[in-house]
Amino acid sequence: MSKLFKTLLLLVVLVAVAAGLYALARGGKGSDNEQKQVTVEKGSITEKALAVGQIQPRQKFSIKSKISGIVRKCMVNVGDRVKTGDALFEIAPDPTPQELTDVDRQLDSTRASFERARAEFERSQELSRNGVLPKSDLDVKREAFELAKVALAKAEQQRDLTRNGRIQTETVNMESIIRAPAAGTILTRAVNPGDPVVPLTSYQPGTELAAIADMSDLIFKGTVDEIDVGKLHVDLPARIKVGALPTDVVTGHVSRIAPQAQQKEGATLFDVEIELDKGSNATLRAGYSANADLIIREKKDVLTIPERVVIFEDGGKKTFVELPAAKPKEPAKKTAVKLGISDGLNVEVAEGLPLGAKVLERPPKKLTSAVD
């Protein structure tokens, strides 16, 4: 009998424990359904648009050669600062045997033509002085002689350019030394000694030898989504966050907004440029990736609540919040509010709520599967 009593007592204890665990689970589930409360606080709200881009120099230009050949010497390296007229590269002519033969034969032929034109002109002058040759014929011989002289000078310059890579006359000064057209910093150097060089002509872009930029004049270049571009205007303030400098904030203002959009990966984007403010201590480099917050509107010391607690009705024309009931069993009180600007997370309360008021936050809806 004692054994049976102990068994029954053990069963009663197990049932009691199970009932307690079930009640505890039910109580926890009920607490999840209870609505949280948030407090109306004072804070700052900033309505902004995001521009994604890079820090770039305002002026950047490529260095190219006007003569063909190979790079004989490089006088600069990446990062060097140069002044206008500084020597950058020396190009050594590298003509083919056919080109050498052609310029020599062309010079011989032109010189022969010049000697013949000069002899005829001198003979015509003698005949003109003796009254045998009319002045009009003498003018024809003089013109032929002058044209032959020009052709000879051209042939000589062509030979010097092909063989030596330089020309120097009273009106023309072309050399094989490539010099900096403006002051700046060497951003890239695309050639080394021994590399071939294709010249810049009207028919071909030529080989880029280096890129120079003024690193003291940097700007932000980026793109803005079409949804936000209508809110932007020139001189709009901007805060730029550089990925490589997470602790530094660079300020500026919008200086240009592109009038036409571009399509990129299915999105419609507009190019923007931001002029950086002077006096920043951040050390910026060309090509830094950065995000710019374009400050459309900003308010400080205003009443704010999380935008998630706002109830939108009538297509967003009416806005409400729910206030906690005075008694536990009474329903929540729904009250209309007038909202101001929003930053996507928090929104300004212009009318309808005092500072410190409690607002209900609806619990997130749980997704249930068809099996449940």
C-alpha positions as semicolon CSV with decimal commas, in nm:
position;residue;x (nm);y (nm);z (nm)
1;M;0,000;0,000;0,000
2;S;0,288;0,233;0,080
3;K;0,443;0,170;-0,261
4;L;0,115;0,256;-0,438
5;F;0,087;0,579;-0,237
6;K;0,435;0,687;-0,335
7;T;0,360;0,619;-0,702
8;L;0,040;0,828;-0,691
9;L;0,221;1,109;-0,514
10;L;0,491;1,110;-0,783
11;L;0,227;1,130;-1,058
12;V;0,057;1,422;-0,884
13;V;0,388;1,608;-0,860
14;L;0,464;1,550;-1,231
15;V;0,120;1,675;-1,332
16;A;0,165;1,984;-1,119
17;V;0,505;2,058;-1,274
18;A;0,366;2,013;-1,626
19;A;0,076;2,245;-1,548
20;G;0,317;2,505;-1,415
21;L;0,535;2,489;-1,724
22;Y;0,228;2,521;-1,947
23;A;0,104;2,823;-1,755
24;L;0,445;2,981;-1,773
25;A;0,456;2,928;-2,151
26;R;0,111;3,075;-2,190
27;G;0,211;3,374;-1,978
28;G;0,521;3,437;-2,191
29;K;0,319;3,418;-2,507
30;G;0,075;3,669;-2,372
31;S;0,353;3,910;-2,285
32;D;0,471;3,899;-2,646
33;N;0,134;4,026;-2,757
34;E;0,149;4,322;-2,523
35;Q;0,214;4,646;-2,710
36;K;0,531;4,837;-2,635
37;Q;0,532;5,208;-2,559
38;V;0,762;5,478;-2,691
39;T;0,809;5,828;-2,556
40;V;0,782;6,154;-2,748
41;E;1,130;6,307;-2,724
42;K;1,316;6,614;-2,841
43;G;1,579;6,567;-3,108
44;S;1,709;6,663;-3,450
45;I;1,559;6,552;-3,780
46;T;1,750;6,576;-4,106
47;E;1,586;6,511;-4,441
48;K;1,861;6,420;-4,682
49;A;1,941;6,257;-5,015
50;L;2,229;6,018;-5,068
51;A;2,494;6,062;-5,338
52;V;2,743;5,782;-5,404
53;G;3,071;5,861;-5,577
54;Q;3,439;5,944;-5,541
55;I;3,678;6,222;-5,449
56;Q;3,836;6,342;-5,773
57;P;4,055;6,633;-5,887
58;R;3,871;6,908;-6,066
59;Q;4,132;6,924;-6,343
60;K;4,309;6,616;-6,471
61;F;4,489;6,590;-6,803
62;S;4,681;6,326;-6,994
63;I;5,036;6,362;-7,122
64;K;5,090;6,242;-7,478
65;S;5,364;6,267;-7,738
66;K;5,338;6,428;-8,080
67;I;5,623;6,218;-8,220
68;S;5,653;5,841;-8,247
69;G;5,936;5,634;-8,109
70;I;6,032;5,464;-7,784
71;V;6,068;5,602;-7,432
72;R;6,436;5,671;-7,375
73;K;6,414;5,823;-7,026
74;C;6,149;5,886;-6,758
75;M;6,221;6,187;-6,538
76;V;5,923;6,155;-6,302
77;N;5,750;5,897;-6,082
78;V;5,399;5,867;-5,944
79;G;5,343;6,123;-5,667
80;D;5,602;6,375;-5,791
81;R;5,497;6,739;-5,806
82;V;5,590;6,916;-6,130
83;K;5,580;7,273;-6,253
84;T;5,484;7,404;-6,593
85;G;5,759;7,322;-6,842
86;D;5,931;7,053;-6,633
87;A;6,078;6,766;-6,835
88;L;5,877;6,445;-6,798
89;F;5,990;6,202;-7,069
90;E;6,247;6,179;-7,347
91;I;6,129;6,007;-7,664
92;A;6,388;5,849;-7,895
93;P;6,284;5,821;-8,262
94;D;6,256;5,463;-8,381
95;P;6,200;5,486;-8,758
96;T;6,188;5,181;-8,980
97;P;6,455;5,134;-9,252
98;Q;6,192;5,217;-9,512
99;E;6,109;5,547;-9,339
100;L;6,478;5,641;-9,323
101;T;6,523;5,566;-9,693
102;D;6,209;5,759;-9,785
103;V;6,309;6,079;-9,602
104;D;6,663;6,069;-9,748
105;R;6,541;6,017;-10,105
106;Q;6,272;6,283;-10,058
107;L;6,536;6,531;-9,941
108;D;6,763;6,450;-10,238
109;S;6,477;6,494;-10,483
110;T;6,364;6,822;-10,326
111;R;6,720;6,958;-10,318
112;A;6,763;6,880;-10,689
113;S;6,438;7,060;-10,769
114;F;6,551;7,356;-10,562
115;E;6,888;7,380;-10,742
116;R;6,714;7,370;-11,079
117;A;6,461;7,637;-10,976
118;R;6,739;7,860;-10,845
119;A;6,943;7,826;-11,164
120;E;6,641;7,910;-11,378
121;F;6,555;8,210;-11,162
122;E;6,913;8,346;-11,179
123;R;6,916;8,303;-11,558
124;S;6,581;8,477;-11,583
125;Q;6,713;8,767;-11,380
126;E;7,005;8,810;-11,624
127;L;6,772;8,799;-11,924
128;S;6,537;9,048;-11,760
129;R;6,820;9,293;-11,698
130;N;6,918;9,270;-12,068
131;G;6,557;9,340;-12,169
132;V;6,510;8,999;-12,330
133;L;6,265;8,848;-12,076
134;P;5,945;9,028;-11,976
135;K;5,883;9,100;-11,607
136;S;5,583;8,866;-11,591
137;D;5,798;8,566;-11,685
138;L;6,054;8,669;-11,424
139;D;5,779;8,670;-11,158
140;V;5,682;8,315;-11,254
141;K;6,044;8,197;-11,211
142;R;6,071;8,381;-10,879
143;E;5,755;8,207;-10,750
144;A;5,883;7,864;-10,857
145;F;6,213;7,935;-10,681
146;E;6,038;8,041;-10,356
147;L;5,815;7,731;-10,361
148;A;6,119;7,509;-10,415
149;K;6,290;7,675;-10,116
150;V;5,986;7,602;-9,895
151;A;5,974;7,240;-10,012
152;L;6,346;7,197;-9,936
153;A;6,303;7,334;-9,582
154;K;6,011;7,101;-9,527
155;A;6,208;6,799;-9,646
156;E;6,499;6,889;-9,417
157;Q;6,264;6,924;-9,118
158;Q;6,102;6,592;-9,200
159;R;6,442;6,423;-9,207
160;D;6,545;6,583;-8,875
161;L;6,217;6,478;-8,715
162;T;6,244;6,120;-8,839
163;R;6,611;6,072;-8,753
164;N;6,657;6,292;-8,444
165;G;6,306;6,347;-8,313
166;R;6,340;6,724;-8,298
167;I;6,297;7,034;-8,513
168;Q;6,423;7,381;-8,427
169;T;6,381;7,680;-8,657
170;E;6,287;8,045;-8,614
171;T;5,917;7,959;-8,609
172;V;5,910;7,590;-8,511
173;N;6,061;7,432;-8,198
174;M;5,970;7,066;-8,156
175;E;6,186;6,835;-7,949
176;S;6,181;6,482;-7,818
177;I;6,153;6,600;-7,455
178;I;5,793;6,586;-7,331
179;R;5,728;6,866;-7,082
180;A;5,449;6,935;-6,834
181;P;5,184;7,168;-6,980
182;A;5,070;7,274;-6,630
183;A;5,166;7,231;-6,267
184;G;5,032;6,941;-6,065
185;T;5,099;6,595;-5,921
186;I;5,178;6,284;-6,122
187;L;4,881;6,052;-6,060
188;T;4,980;5,771;-6,297
189;R;5,272;5,683;-6,519
190;A;5,173;5,445;-6,795
191;V;5,513;5,389;-6,966
192;N;5,865;5,283;-6,877
193;P;6,195;5,318;-7,065
194;G;6,185;5,107;-7,378
195;D;5,807;5,120;-7,428
196;P;5,686;5,218;-7,777
197;V;5,495;5,544;-7,821
198;V;5,225;5,619;-8,076
199;P;5,194;5,995;-8,146
200;L;4,884;6,207;-8,096
201;T;4,737;6,302;-8,433
202;S;4,406;6,402;-8,584
203;Y;4,334;6,037;-8,661
204;Q;4,447;5,856;-8,343
205;P;4,442;5,933;-7,969
206;G;4,806;5,841;-7,912
207;T;4,973;5,667;-7,620
208;E;4,902;5,811;-7,275
209;L;5,235;5,859;-7,100
210;A;5,112;5,996;-6,767
211;A;4,823;6,175;-6,595
212;I;4,866;6,499;-6,400
213;A;4,616;6,665;-6,168
214;D;4,603;6,959;-5,930
215;M;4,557;6,780;-5,595
216;S;4,497;7,108;-5,413
217;D;4,159;7,143;-5,588
218;L;3,949;6,832;-5,523
219;I;3,574;6,783;-5,566
220;F;3,319;6,508;-5,506
221;K;3,166;6,347;-5,815
222;G;2,878;6,107;-5,770
223;T;2,524;6,009;-5,864
224;V;2,182;6,064;-5,704
225;D;1,868;5,858;-5,761
226;E;1,593;6,016;-5,969
227;I;1,356;6,006;-5,668
228;D;1,568;6,263;-5,482
229;V;1,706;6,480;-5,761
230;G;1,392;6,697;-5,774
231;K;1,459;6,812;-5,418
232;L;1,813;6,925;-5,490
233;H;1,946;7,263;-5,598
234;V;2,283;7,432;-5,640
235;D;2,450;7,546;-5,313
236;L;2,270;7,274;-5,112
237;P;2,492;7,183;-4,812
238;A;2,647;6,836;-4,802
239;R;2,829;6,616;-4,552
240;I;3,073;6,374;-4,713
241;K;3,184;6,052;-4,548
242;V;3,500;5,905;-4,699
243;G;3,528;5,528;-4,670
244;A;3,902;5,536;-4,602
245;L;3,863;5,808;-4,335
246;P;3,572;5,691;-4,116
247;T;3,638;5,945;-3,839
248;D;3,661;6,250;-4,067
249;V;3,360;6,438;-4,205
250;V;3,417;6,668;-4,501
251;T;3,163;6,938;-4,578
252;G;3,076;7,103;-4,907
253;H;2,794;7,230;-5,125
254;V;2,639;7,119;-5,451
255;S;2,795;7,297;-5,748
256;R;2,640;7,112;-6,043
257;I;2,342;6,885;-6,114
258;A;2,332;6,707;-6,450
259;P;2,031;6,798;-6,665
260;Q;2,011;6,449;-6,815
261;A;1,993;6,111;-6,645
262;Q;2,200;5,803;-6,709
263;Q;2,092;5,441;-6,689
264;K;2,310;5,218;-6,471
265;E;2,219;4,862;-6,371
266;G;1,850;4,931;-6,425
267;A;1,848;5,249;-6,214
268;T;1,800;5,607;-6,333
269;L;2,073;5,826;-6,186
270;F;2,183;6,190;-6,217
271;D;2,542;6,310;-6,190
272;V;2,619;6,568;-5,922
273;E;2,933;6,758;-5,827
274;I;3,006;6,890;-5,478
275;E;3,253;7,168;-5,408
276;L;3,453;7,085;-5,095
277;D;3,479;7,349;-4,824
278;K;3,824;7,479;-4,745
279;G;3,989;7,425;-4,410
280;S;3,931;7,051;-4,369
281;N;4,210;6,863;-4,189
282;A;4,132;6,537;-4,372
283;T;4,404;6,415;-4,608
284;L;4,214;6,338;-4,927
285;R;4,342;6,142;-5,225
286;A;4,209;6,106;-5,577
287;G;3,983;5,804;-5,614
288;Y;3,865;5,774;-5,253
289;S;3,514;5,626;-5,249
290;A;3,269;5,839;-5,053
291;N;2,902;5,893;-4,973
292;A;2,755;6,243;-4,953
293;D;2,449;6,331;-4,746
294;L;2,278;6,621;-4,923
295;I;2,096;6,818;-4,653
296;I;1,756;6,906;-4,795
297;R;1,600;7,019;-4,465
298;E;1,719;7,004;-4,106
299;K;1,544;7,089;-3,777
300;K;1,683;7,081;-3,426
301;D;1,511;7,057;-3,086
302;V;1,180;6,933;-3,228
303;L;0,944;6,662;-3,099
304;T;1,017;6,327;-3,259
305;I;0,875;5,975;-3,260
306;P;0,975;5,663;-3,455
307;E;0,801;5,659;-3,790
308;R;0,703;5,296;-3,734
309;V;0,443;5,396;-3,471
310;V;0,252;5,620;-3,713
311;I;-0,069;5,488;-3,871
312;F;-0,125;5,614;-4,225
313;E;-0,474;5,623;-4,374
314;D;-0,642;5,758;-4,685
315;G;-0,329;5,708;-4,896
316;G;-0,107;5,882;-4,642
317;K;-0,323;6,195;-4,619
318;K;-0,428;6,118;-4,261
319;T;-0,185;6,024;-3,987
320;F;-0,265;5,884;-3,643
321;V;-0,097;5,734;-3,338
322;E;-0,237;5,515;-3,065
323;L;-0,221;5,624;-2,701
324;P;-0,234;5,370;-2,416
325;A;-0,573;5,329;-2,247
326;A;-0,637;5,475;-1,905
327;K;-0,750;5,134;-1,772
328;P;-0,614;4,788;-1,862
329;K;-0,932;4,657;-2,023
330;E;-1,014;4,969;-2,223
331;P;-0,911;4,993;-2,593
332;A;-0,622;5,213;-2,705
333;K;-0,708;5,572;-2,794
334;K;-0,645;5,674;-3,153
335;T;-0,547;6,039;-3,202
336;A;-0,460;6,243;-3,510
337;V;-0,117;6,403;-3,542
338;K;0,041;6,644;-3,785
339;L;0,386;6,536;-3,901
340;G;0,684;6,735;-4,026
341;I;1,004;6,620;-4,190
342;S;1,133;6,264;-4,169
343;D;1,473;6,101;-4,202
344;G;1,327;5,756;-4,274
345;L;1,353;5,636;-3,914
346;N;1,219;5,920;-3,702
347;V;0,960;6,182;-3,788
348;E;0,883;6,528;-3,653
349;V;0,559;6,576;-3,461
350;A;0,432;6,922;-3,550
351;E;0,095;6,899;-3,372
352;G;-0,101;6,651;-3,164
353;L;0,143;6,525;-2,898
354;P;0,323;6,690;-2,605
355;L;0,677;6,621;-2,493
356;G;0,701;6,300;-2,287
357;A;0,372;6,152;-2,409
358;K;0,354;5,772;-2,442
359;V;0,262;5,621;-2,780
360;L;0,183;5,256;-2,848
361;E;0,395;5,058;-3,089
362;R;0,210;4,779;-3,262
363;P;0,388;4,444;-3,250
364;P;0,520;4,318;-3,582
365;K;0,295;4,079;-3,767
366;K;0,405;3,719;-3,752
367;L;0,413;3,520;-4,071
368;T;0,229;3,186;-4,047
369;S;0,262;2,907;-4,295
370;A;-0,032;2,726;-4,452
371;V;0,054;2,410;-4,251
372;D;0,012;2,595;-3,919
